[in-house]
Amino acid sequence: MLGIVSIFTYGIGRGLEKIRLAGTVNYSLSNLDALVDVAVSEGYIAPEWKDKILEFRNSL
């Protein structure tokens, strides 16, 4: 089985689907969801922006 190792992934659905269809597994140390959670908890972004950022990512 092939795999992809990365430091970060945005988790864009179309890309993840293509990886899955190719029979490949994606291993990533972190992702956009975790980054946004930390940014909210540390006060870098307002909590109401979390859903907007993730909705935008999910629309791609």
All heavy atoms as TSV, in Angstrom:
chain	resi	resn	atom	element	x	y	z
A	1	MET	N	N	0.835	-1.173	0.000
A	1	MET	CA	C	0.000	0.000	0.000
A	1	MET	C	C	0.889	1.248	0.000
A	1	MET	O	O	1.850	1.339	0.748
A	1	MET	CB	C	-0.916	0.024	1.229
A	1	MET	CG	C	-1.727	1.301	1.302
A	1	MET	SD	S	-2.747	1.467	2.759
A	1	MET	CE	C	-3.989	0.282	2.428
A	2	LEU	N	N	0.533	2.192	-0.827
A	2	LEU	CA	C	1.249	3.458	-0.883
A	2	LEU	C	C	0.678	4.426	0.141
A	2	LEU	O	O	-0.495	4.349	0.496
A	2	LEU	CB	C	1.136	4.074	-2.276
A	2	LEU	CG	C	1.829	3.341	-3.405
A	2	LEU	CD1	C	1.523	4.036	-4.721
A	2	LEU	CD2	C	3.315	3.279	-3.170
A	3	GLY	N	N	1.501	5.344	0.565
A	3	GLY	CA	C	1.046	6.353	1.507
A	3	GLY	C	C	1.722	7.685	1.247
A	3	GLY	O	O	2.783	7.753	0.638
A	4	ILE	N	N	1.076	8.722	1.681
A	4	ILE	CA	C	1.607	10.078	1.600
A	4	ILE	C	C	1.812	10.560	3.025
A	4	ILE	O	O	0.918	10.425	3.863
A	4	ILE	CB	C	0.633	11.016	0.876
A	4	ILE	CG1	C	0.424	10.565	-0.564
A	4	ILE	CG2	C	1.131	12.456	0.917
A	4	ILE	CD1	C	-0.679	11.307	-1.289
A	5	VAL	N	N	2.973	11.122	3.297
A	5	VAL	CA	C	3.270	11.677	4.607
A	5	VAL	C	C	3.473	13.175	4.426
A	5	VAL	O	O	4.234	13.599	3.556
A	5	VAL	CB	C	4.522	11.036	5.231
A	5	VAL	CG1	C	4.856	11.678	6.563
A	5	VAL	CG2	C	4.323	9.542	5.384
A	6	SER	N	N	2.783	13.967	5.249
A	6	SER	CA	C	2.922	15.418	5.154
A	6	SER	C	C	2.931	16.034	6.546
A	6	SER	O	O	2.508	15.418	7.519
A	6	SER	CB	C	1.790	16.017	4.322
A	6	SER	OG	O	0.541	15.823	4.964
A	7	ILE	N	N	3.407	17.241	6.601
A	7	ILE	CA	C	3.396	17.977	7.861
A	7	ILE	C	C	2.016	18.564	8.107
A	7	ILE	O	O	1.530	18.588	9.226
A	7	ILE	CB	C	4.473	19.074	7.844
A	7	ILE	CG1	C	5.860	18.442	7.789
A	7	ILE	CG2	C	4.345	19.994	9.054
A	7	ILE	CD1	C	6.979	19.415	7.528
A	8	PHE	N	N	1.357	19.017	7.029
A	8	PHE	CA	C	0.072	19.697	7.167
A	8	PHE	C	C	-0.805	19.380	5.973
A	8	PHE	O	O	-0.332	19.255	4.855
A	8	PHE	CB	C	0.308	21.218	7.233
A	8	PHE	CG	C	-0.936	22.022	7.459
A	8	PHE	CD1	C	-1.410	22.215	8.749
A	8	PHE	CD2	C	-1.623	22.573	6.409
A	8	PHE	CE1	C	-2.567	22.957	8.967
A	8	PHE	CE2	C	-2.773	23.322	6.618
A	8	PHE	CZ	C	-3.239	23.513	7.897
A	9	THR	N	N	-2.108	19.261	6.216
A	9	THR	CA	C	-3.078	19.108	5.139
A	9	THR	C	C	-4.263	20.029	5.401
A	9	THR	O	O	-4.658	20.228	6.548
A	9	THR	CB	C	-3.562	17.657	4.983
A	9	THR	OG1	O	-4.460	17.606	3.877
A	9	THR	CG2	C	-4.273	17.144	6.209
A	10	TYR	N	N	-4.763	20.602	4.330
A	10	TYR	CA	C	-5.973	21.429	4.444
A	10	TYR	C	C	-7.220	20.563	4.524
A	10	TYR	O	O	-8.263	21.022	4.955
A	10	TYR	CB	C	-6.078	22.388	3.261
A	10	TYR	CG	C	-5.072	23.503	3.331
A	10	TYR	CD1	C	-3.879	23.431	2.634
A	10	TYR	CD2	C	-5.296	24.625	4.119
A	10	TYR	CE1	C	-2.944	24.438	2.705
A	10	TYR	CE2	C	-4.366	25.641	4.197
A	10	TYR	CZ	C	-3.192	25.544	3.487
A	10	TYR	OH	O	-2.265	26.555	3.570
A	11	GLY	N	N	-7.135	19.319	4.093
A	11	GLY	CA	C	-8.279	18.414	4.144
A	11	GLY	C	C	-9.342	18.740	3.116
A	11	GLY	O	O	-10.532	18.587	3.375
A	12	ILE	N	N	-8.910	19.191	1.935
A	12	ILE	CA	C	-9.859	19.527	0.875
A	12	ILE	C	C	-10.438	18.229	0.326
A	12	ILE	O	O	-9.713	17.324	-0.076
A	12	ILE	CB	C	-9.165	20.354	-0.227
A	12	ILE	CG1	C	-8.715	21.695	0.385
A	12	ILE	CG2	C	-10.094	20.575	-1.413
A	12	ILE	CD1	C	-7.865	22.544	-0.527
A	13	GLY	N	N	-11.751	18.153	0.331
A	13	GLY	CA	C	-12.468	16.926	0.007
A	13	GLY	C	C	-12.103	16.290	-1.309
A	13	GLY	O	O	-11.897	15.078	-1.388
A	14	ARG	N	N	-12.026	17.077	-2.385
A	14	ARG	CA	C	-11.721	16.496	-3.701
A	14	ARG	C	C	-10.343	15.854	-3.714
A	14	ARG	O	O	-10.152	14.794	-4.291
A	14	ARG	CB	C	-11.822	17.553	-4.795
A	14	ARG	CG	C	-13.276	17.883	-5.140
A	14	ARG	CD	C	-13.344	18.783	-6.333
A	14	ARG	NE	N	-12.954	20.141	-5.910
A	14	ARG	CZ	C	-12.876	21.182	-6.703
A	14	ARG	NH1	N	-13.110	21.044	-7.988
A	14	ARG	NH2	N	-12.554	22.364	-6.238
A	15	GLY	N	N	-9.386	16.511	-3.082
A	15	GLY	CA	C	-8.031	15.954	-3.033
A	15	GLY	C	C	-7.970	14.678	-2.235
A	15	GLY	O	O	-7.344	13.687	-2.650
A	16	LEU	N	N	-8.636	14.675	-1.094
A	16	LEU	CA	C	-8.657	13.473	-0.258
A	16	LEU	C	C	-9.358	12.320	-0.963
A	16	LEU	O	O	-8.949	11.160	-0.848
A	16	LEU	CB	C	-9.319	13.768	1.086
A	16	LEU	CG	C	-8.590	14.743	2.001
A	16	LEU	CD1	C	-9.422	15.031	3.251
A	16	LEU	CD2	C	-7.210	14.222	2.368
A	17	GLU	N	N	-10.398	12.643	-1.723
A	17	GLU	CA	C	-11.124	11.615	-2.462
A	17	GLU	C	C	-10.234	11.009	-3.559
A	17	GLU	O	O	-10.218	9.798	-3.756
A	17	GLU	CB	C	-12.401	12.194	-3.079
A	17	GLU	CG	C	-13.225	11.207	-3.876
A	17	GLU	CD	C	-13.817	10.063	-3.061
A	17	GLU	OE1	O	-13.766	10.096	-1.814
A	17	GLU	OE2	O	-14.320	9.121	-3.668
A	18	LYS	N	N	-9.470	11.857	-4.246
A	18	LYS	CA	C	-8.561	11.348	-5.285
A	18	LYS	C	C	-7.485	10.453	-4.679
A	18	LYS	O	O	-7.125	9.433	-5.255
A	18	LYS	CB	C	-7.931	12.508	-6.042
A	18	LYS	CG	C	-8.898	13.196	-6.965
A	18	LYS	CD	C	-8.241	14.344	-7.705
A	18	LYS	CE	C	-9.256	15.020	-8.597
A	18	LYS	NZ	N	-8.667	16.111	-9.385
A	19	ILE	N	N	-6.994	10.818	-3.520
A	19	ILE	CA	C	-6.002	9.990	-2.833
A	19	ILE	C	C	-6.610	8.641	-2.472
A	19	ILE	O	O	-6.010	7.592	-2.683
A	19	ILE	CB	C	-5.465	10.716	-1.578
A	19	ILE	CG1	C	-4.609	11.915	-2.002
A	19	ILE	CG2	C	-4.682	9.776	-0.678
A	19	ILE	CD1	C	-4.250	12.841	-0.854
A	20	ARG	N	N	-7.833	8.672	-1.950
A	20	ARG	CA	C	-8.515	7.435	-1.574
A	20	ARG	C	C	-8.767	6.547	-2.789
A	20	ARG	O	O	-8.529	5.340	-2.760
A	20	ARG	CB	C	-9.836	7.750	-0.867
A	20	ARG	CG	C	-10.537	6.512	-0.302
A	20	ARG	CD	C	-11.931	6.822	0.205
A	20	ARG	NE	N	-12.863	7.168	-0.861
A	20	ARG	CZ	C	-13.421	6.296	-1.709
A	20	ARG	NH1	N	-13.122	5.016	-1.618
A	20	ARG	NH2	N	-14.262	6.687	-2.643
A	21	LEU	N	N	-9.234	7.147	-3.881
A	21	LEU	CA	C	-9.517	6.373	-5.095
A	21	LEU	C	C	-8.251	5.763	-5.698
A	21	LEU	O	O	-8.316	4.735	-6.372
A	21	LEU	CB	C	-10.222	7.253	-6.132
A	21	LEU	CG	C	-11.657	7.645	-5.791
A	21	LEU	CD1	C	-12.192	8.639	-6.811
A	21	LEU	CD2	C	-12.557	6.428	-5.690
A	22	ALA	N	N	-7.118	6.392	-5.450
A	22	ALA	CA	C	-5.844	5.855	-5.936
A	22	ALA	C	C	-5.313	4.748	-5.039
A	22	ALA	O	O	-4.258	4.182	-5.307
A	22	ALA	CB	C	-4.815	6.988	-6.036
A	23	GLY	N	N	-6.044	4.434	-3.984
A	23	GLY	CA	C	-5.622	3.374	-3.078
A	23	GLY	C	C	-4.468	3.784	-2.186
A	23	GLY	O	O	-3.694	2.943	-1.741
A	24	THR	N	N	-4.366	5.081	-1.930
A	24	THR	CA	C	-3.276	5.627	-1.132
A	24	THR	C	C	-3.833	6.159	0.184
A	24	THR	O	O	-4.967	6.614	0.252
A	24	THR	CB	C	-2.587	6.767	-1.914
A	24	THR	OG1	O	-2.179	6.262	-3.171
A	24	THR	CG2	C	-1.395	7.307	-1.192
A	25	VAL	N	N	-3.020	6.111	1.213
A	25	VAL	CA	C	-3.412	6.628	2.526
A	25	VAL	C	C	-2.622	7.896	2.802
A	25	VAL	O	O	-1.436	7.977	2.471
A	25	VAL	CB	C	-3.131	5.577	3.629
A	25	VAL	CG1	C	-3.530	6.105	4.984
A	25	VAL	CG2	C	-3.856	4.285	3.323
A	26	ASN	N	N	-3.276	8.884	3.379
A	26	ASN	CA	C	-2.624	10.149	3.719
A	26	ASN	C	C	-2.392	10.213	5.226
A	26	ASN	O	O	-3.329	10.124	6.009
A	26	ASN	CB	C	-3.506	11.318	3.271
A	26	ASN	CG	C	-2.869	12.657	3.558
A	26	ASN	OD1	O	-1.669	12.824	3.423
A	26	ASN	ND2	N	-3.673	13.619	3.948
A	27	TYR	N	N	-1.128	10.357	5.612
A	27	TYR	CA	C	-0.768	10.540	7.017
A	27	TYR	C	C	-0.227	11.949	7.178
A	27	TYR	O	O	0.741	12.317	6.507
A	27	TYR	CB	C	0.308	9.535	7.442
A	27	TYR	CG	C	-0.138	8.096	7.352
A	27	TYR	CD1	C	0.240	7.307	6.271
A	27	TYR	CD2	C	-0.930	7.529	8.342
A	27	TYR	CE1	C	-0.156	5.993	6.178
A	27	TYR	CE2	C	-1.334	6.207	8.254
A	27	TYR	CZ	C	-0.951	5.451	7.176
A	27	TYR	OH	O	-1.355	4.148	7.087
A	28	SER	N	N	-0.837	12.725	8.041
A	28	SER	CA	C	-0.411	14.105	8.226
A	28	SER	C	C	-0.266	14.397	9.712
A	28	SER	O	O	-1.052	13.921	10.535
A	28	SER	CB	C	-1.446	15.045	7.604
A	28	SER	OG	O	-0.984	16.362	7.645
A	29	LEU	N	N	0.747	15.191	10.041
A	29	LEU	CA	C	0.955	15.542	11.449
A	29	LEU	C	C	-0.116	16.487	11.979
A	29	LEU	O	O	-0.436	16.462	13.161
A	29	LEU	CB	C	2.334	16.182	11.625
A	29	LEU	CG	C	3.526	15.275	11.360
A	29	LEU	CD1	C	4.818	16.072	11.476
A	29	LEU	CD2	C	3.530	14.099	12.311
A	30	SER	N	N	-0.643	17.340	11.121
A	30	SER	CA	C	-1.663	18.297	11.553
A	30	SER	C	C	-2.566	18.616	10.371
A	30	SER	O	O	-2.308	18.217	9.237
A	30	SER	CB	C	-1.020	19.577	12.092
A	30	SER	OG	O	-1.999	20.392	12.710
A	31	ASN	N	N	-3.642	19.347	10.671
A	31	ASN	CA	C	-4.584	19.708	9.612
A	31	ASN	C	C	-5.253	21.042	9.934
A	31	ASN	O	O	-5.052	21.608	11.014
A	31	ASN	CB	C	-5.630	18.606	9.425
A	31	ASN	CG	C	-6.386	18.312	10.700
A	31	ASN	OD1	O	-6.770	19.202	11.438
A	31	ASN	ND2	N	-6.600	17.033	10.973
A	32	LEU	N	N	-6.029	21.522	8.984
A	32	LEU	CA	C	-6.680	22.819	9.136
A	32	LEU	C	C	-7.617	22.849	10.342
A	32	LEU	O	O	-7.680	23.849	11.057
A	32	LEU	CB	C	-7.433	23.199	7.867
A	32	LEU	CG	C	-8.088	24.576	7.873
A	32	LEU	CD1	C	-7.041	25.674	7.998
A	32	LEU	CD2	C	-8.940	24.777	6.637
A	33	ASP	N	N	-8.307	21.774	10.598
A	33	ASP	CA	C	-9.237	21.731	11.735
A	33	ASP	C	C	-8.502	21.992	13.053
A	33	ASP	O	O	-8.955	22.782	13.883
A	33	ASP	CB	C	-9.954	20.377	11.795
A	33	ASP	CG	C	-10.787	20.130	10.560
A	33	ASP	OD1	O	-10.193	19.809	9.508
A	33	ASP	OD2	O	-12.010	20.259	10.635
A	34	ALA	N	N	-7.358	21.334	13.230
A	34	ALA	CA	C	-6.573	21.524	14.450
A	34	ALA	C	C	-6.003	22.931	14.523
A	34	ALA	O	O	-6.002	23.560	15.587
A	34	ALA	CB	C	-5.443	20.504	14.512
A	35	LEU	N	N	-5.538	23.450	13.389
A	35	LEU	CA	C	-4.982	24.800	13.352
A	35	LEU	C	C	-6.027	25.833	13.744
A	35	LEU	O	O	-5.756	26.733	14.547
A	35	LEU	CB	C	-4.434	25.104	11.952
A	35	LEU	CG	C	-3.877	26.498	11.747
A	35	LEU	CD1	C	-2.574	26.664	12.517
A	35	LEU	CD2	C	-3.662	26.770	10.274
A	36	VAL	N	N	-7.225	25.708	13.207
A	36	VAL	CA	C	-8.295	26.653	13.525
A	36	VAL	C	C	-8.686	26.535	14.993
A	36	VAL	O	O	-8.917	27.549	15.659
A	36	VAL	CB	C	-9.499	26.448	12.579
A	36	VAL	CG1	C	-10.688	27.280	13.003
A	36	VAL	CG2	C	-9.116	26.779	11.148
A	37	ASP	N	N	-8.756	25.330	15.518
A	37	ASP	CA	C	-9.072	25.151	16.947
A	37	ASP	C	C	-8.061	25.869	17.835
A	37	ASP	O	O	-8.434	26.568	18.781
A	37	ASP	CB	C	-9.100	23.663	17.317
A	37	ASP	CG	C	-10.353	22.958	16.850
A	37	ASP	OD1	O	-11.359	23.626	16.561
A	37	ASP	OD2	O	-10.313	21.710	16.773
A	38	VAL	N	N	-6.785	25.715	17.532
A	38	VAL	CA	C	-5.743	26.378	18.326
A	38	VAL	C	C	-5.820	27.894	18.143
A	38	VAL	O	O	-5.692	28.648	19.112
A	38	VAL	CB	C	-4.343	25.836	17.958
A	38	VAL	CG1	C	-3.247	26.664	18.610
A	38	VAL	CG2	C	-4.219	24.380	18.362
A	39	ALA	N	N	-6.037	28.341	16.909
A	39	ALA	CA	C	-6.126	29.785	16.657
A	39	ALA	C	C	-7.274	30.417	17.444
A	39	ALA	O	O	-7.124	31.518	17.979
A	39	ALA	CB	C	-6.297	30.043	15.161
A	40	VAL	N	N	-8.392	29.721	17.553
A	40	VAL	CA	C	-9.518	30.230	18.347
A	40	VAL	C	C	-9.163	30.222	19.830
A	40	VAL	O	O	-9.356	31.214	20.530
A	40	VAL	CB	C	-10.805	29.411	18.082
A	40	VAL	CG1	C	-11.893	29.773	19.086
A	40	VAL	CG2	C	-11.296	29.639	16.665
A	41	SER	N	N	-8.616	29.121	20.322
A	41	SER	CA	C	-8.322	29.010	21.758
A	41	SER	C	C	-7.240	29.991	22.197
A	41	SER	O	O	-7.236	30.439	23.349
A	41	SER	CB	C	-7.928	27.582	22.131
A	41	SER	OG	O	-6.685	27.239	21.573
A	42	GLU	N	N	-6.330	30.356	21.281
A	42	GLU	CA	C	-5.263	31.306	21.608
A	42	GLU	C	C	-5.658	32.753	21.318
A	42	GLU	O	O	-4.880	33.666	21.578
A	42	GLU	CB	C	-3.989	30.949	20.840
A	42	GLU	CG	C	-3.391	29.616	21.231
A	42	GLU	CD	C	-2.813	29.611	22.632
A	42	GLU	OE1	O	-2.233	30.631	23.050
A	42	GLU	OE2	O	-2.963	28.576	23.321
A	43	GLY	N	N	-6.845	32.956	20.763
A	43	GLY	CA	C	-7.334	34.300	20.503
A	43	GLY	C	C	-6.832	34.938	19.215
A	43	GLY	O	O	-6.964	36.144	19.027
A	44	TYR	N	N	-6.242	34.141	18.306
A	44	TYR	CA	C	-5.775	34.681	17.036
A	44	TYR	C	C	-6.919	34.980	16.081
A	44	TYR	O	O	-6.812	35.870	15.241
A	44	TYR	CB	C	-4.770	33.744	16.377
A	44	TYR	CG	C	-3.454	33.682	17.108
A	44	TYR	CD1	C	-3.103	32.562	17.853
A	44	TYR	CD2	C	-2.567	34.746	17.062
A	44	TYR	CE1	C	-1.901	32.498	18.534
A	44	TYR	CE2	C	-1.362	34.705	17.746
A	44	TYR	CZ	C	-1.041	33.578	18.482
A	44	TYR	OH	O	0.153	33.533	19.158
A	45	ILE	N	N	-7.991	34.189	16.183
A	45	ILE	CA	C	-9.183	34.459	15.389
A	45	ILE	C	C	-10.397	34.368	16.314
A	45	ILE	O	O	-10.379	33.662	17.324
A	45	ILE	CB	C	-9.341	33.499	14.185
A	45	ILE	CG1	C	-9.468	32.047	14.631
A	45	ILE	CG2	C	-8.198	33.666	13.206
A	45	ILE	CD1	C	-9.816	31.094	13.500
A	46	ALA	N	N	-11.437	35.092	15.946
A	46	ALA	CA	C	-12.675	35.084	16.726
A	46	ALA	C	C	-13.393	33.749	16.527
A	46	ALA	O	O	-13.343	33.168	15.429
A	46	ALA	CB	C	-13.571	36.227	16.292
A	47	PRO	N	N	-14.058	33.249	17.569
A	47	PRO	CA	C	-14.728	31.947	17.460
A	47	PRO	C	C	-15.716	31.847	16.299
A	47	PRO	O	O	-15.853	30.776	15.695
A	47	PRO	CB	C	-15.460	31.815	18.802
A	47	PRO	CG	C	-14.675	32.666	19.739
A	47	PRO	CD	C	-14.170	33.817	18.909
A	48	GLU	N	N	-16.382	32.939	15.960
A	48	GLU	CA	C	-17.371	32.888	14.874
A	48	GLU	C	C	-16.718	32.665	13.507
A	48	GLU	O	O	-17.386	32.279	12.553
A	48	GLU	CB	C	-18.245	34.142	14.839
A	48	GLU	CG	C	-17.503	35.430	14.657
A	48	GLU	CD	C	-17.090	36.100	15.957
A	48	GLU	OE1	O	-17.117	35.466	17.028
A	48	GLU	OE2	O	-16.741	37.284	15.889
A	49	TRP	N	N	-15.416	32.858	13.388
A	49	TRP	CA	C	-14.713	32.625	12.128
A	49	TRP	C	C	-14.390	31.156	11.907
A	49	TRP	O	O	-14.144	30.733	10.772
A	49	TRP	CB	C	-13.438	33.465	12.059
A	49	TRP	CG	C	-13.742	34.855	11.613
A	49	TRP	CD1	C	-13.969	35.937	12.412
A	49	TRP	CD2	C	-13.895	35.288	10.274
A	49	TRP	NE1	N	-14.238	37.025	11.646
A	49	TRP	CE2	C	-14.205	36.659	10.325
A	49	TRP	CE3	C	-13.793	34.672	9.043
A	49	TRP	CZ2	C	-14.420	37.411	9.174
A	49	TRP	CZ3	C	-14.009	35.416	7.904
A	49	TRP	CH2	C	-14.316	36.770	7.974
A	50	LYS	N	N	-14.384	30.367	12.948
A	50	LYS	CA	C	-14.046	28.945	12.812
A	50	LYS	C	C	-14.946	28.258	11.789
A	50	LYS	O	O	-14.453	27.637	10.847
A	50	LYS	CB	C	-14.136	28.237	14.160
A	50	LYS	CG	C	-13.866	26.751	14.052
A	50	LYS	CD	C	-14.012	26.043	15.375
A	50	LYS	CE	C	-13.830	24.549	15.184
A	50	LYS	NZ	N	-13.938	23.809	16.427
A	51	ASP	N	N	-16.246	28.377	11.967
A	51	ASP	CA	C	-17.179	27.715	11.048
A	51	ASP	C	C	-17.053	28.274	9.636
A	51	ASP	O	O	-17.154	27.536	8.659
A	51	ASP	CB	C	-18.613	27.838	11.544
A	51	ASP	CG	C	-18.877	26.992	12.769
A	51	ASP	OD1	O	-18.141	26.015	12.993
A	51	ASP	OD2	O	-19.825	27.312	13.512
A	52	LYS	N	N	-16.825	29.579	9.510
A	52	LYS	CA	C	-16.699	30.188	8.184
A	52	LYS	C	C	-15.474	29.645	7.447
A	52	LYS	O	O	-15.540	29.366	6.251
A	52	LYS	CB	C	-16.610	31.708	8.310
A	52	LYS	CG	C	-17.894	32.337	8.797
A	52	LYS	CD	C	-17.744	33.824	9.003
A	52	LYS	CE	C	-19.022	34.383	9.592
A	52	LYS	NZ	N	-18.928	35.821	9.838
A	53	ILE	N	N	-14.378	29.517	8.154
A	53	ILE	CA	C	-13.147	29.000	7.537
A	53	ILE	C	C	-13.344	27.555	7.096
A	53	ILE	O	O	-12.998	27.181	5.971
A	53	ILE	CB	C	-11.971	29.119	8.518
A	53	ILE	CG1	C	-11.628	30.596	8.742
A	53	ILE	CG2	C	-10.753	28.339	8.022
A	53	ILE	CD1	C	-10.678	30.837	9.895
A	54	LEU	N	N	-13.915	26.741	7.969
A	54	LEU	CA	C	-14.104	25.329	7.630
A	54	LEU	C	C	-15.162	25.142	6.545
A	54	LEU	O	O	-15.031	24.261	5.695
A	54	LEU	CB	C	-14.443	24.531	8.883
A	54	LEU	CG	C	-13.327	24.506	9.936
A	54	LEU	CD1	C	-13.761	23.725	11.163
A	54	LEU	CD2	C	-12.026	23.963	9.374
A	55	GLU	N	N	-16.192	25.995	6.538
A	55	GLU	CA	C	-17.197	25.926	5.467
A	55	GLU	C	C	-16.565	26.266	4.119
A	55	GLU	O	O	-16.872	25.629	3.104
A	55	GLU	CB	C	-18.365	26.868	5.761
A	55	GLU	CG	C	-19.293	26.373	6.831
A	55	GLU	CD	C	-20.348	27.411	7.217
A	55	GLU	OE1	O	-20.555	28.381	6.451
A	55	GLU	OE2	O	-20.953	27.239	8.290
A	56	PHE	N	N	-15.677	27.272	4.115
A	56	PHE	CA	C	-15.000	27.628	2.869
A	56	PHE	C	C	-14.159	26.449	2.374
A	56	PHE	O	O	-14.223	26.076	1.205
A	56	PHE	CB	C	-14.117	28.861	3.056
A	56	PHE	CG	C	-13.273	29.156	1.848
A	56	PHE	CD1	C	-13.856	29.699	0.707
A	56	PHE	CD2	C	-11.921	28.870	1.833
A	56	PHE	CE1	C	-13.091	29.953	-0.420
A	56	PHE	CE2	C	-11.155	29.117	0.711
A	56	PHE	CZ	C	-11.734	29.663	-0.417
A	57	ARG	N	N	-13.376	25.866	3.277
A	57	ARG	CA	C	-12.565	24.703	2.901
A	57	ARG	C	C	-13.438	23.581	2.354
A	57	ARG	O	O	-13.118	22.952	1.351
A	57	ARG	CB	C	-11.776	24.229	4.121
A	57	ARG	CG	C	-10.783	23.089	3.897
A	57	ARG	CD	C	-11.269	21.673	4.131
A	57	ARG	NE	N	-12.151	21.449	5.224
A	57	ARG	CZ	C	-11.774	21.086	6.456
A	57	ARG	NH1	N	-10.515	20.930	6.745
A	57	ARG	NH2	N	-12.674	20.875	7.391
A	58	ASN	N	N	-14.564	23.337	2.991
A	58	ASN	CA	C	-15.446	22.252	2.571
A	58	ASN	C	C	-16.133	22.527	1.238
A	58	ASN	O	O	-16.604	21.612	0.584
A	58	ASN	CB	C	-16.485	21.962	3.652
A	58	ASN	CG	C	-15.864	21.390	4.904
A	58	ASN	OD1	O	-14.762	20.847	4.876
A	58	ASN	ND2	N	-16.552	21.529	6.020
A	59	SER	N	N	-16.175	23.809	0.832
A	59	SER	CA	C	-16.824	24.167	-0.435
A	59	SER	C	C	-15.899	23.947	-1.627
A	59	SER	O	O	-16.337	24.023	-2.778
A	59	SER	CB	C	-17.263	25.629	-0.409
A	59	SER	OG	O	-16.149	26.509	-0.506
A	60	LEU	N	N	-14.627	23.682	-1.362
A	60	LEU	CA	C	-13.659	23.522	-2.467
A	60	LEU	C	C	-13.691	22.131	-3.046
A	60	LEU	O	O	-14.022	21.182	-2.443
A	60	LEU	CB	C	-12.247	23.848	-1.958
A	60	LEU	CG	C	-12.064	25.250	-1.434
A	60	LEU	CD1	C	-10.666	25.422	-0.858
A	60	LEU	CD2	C	-12.292	26.270	-2.537
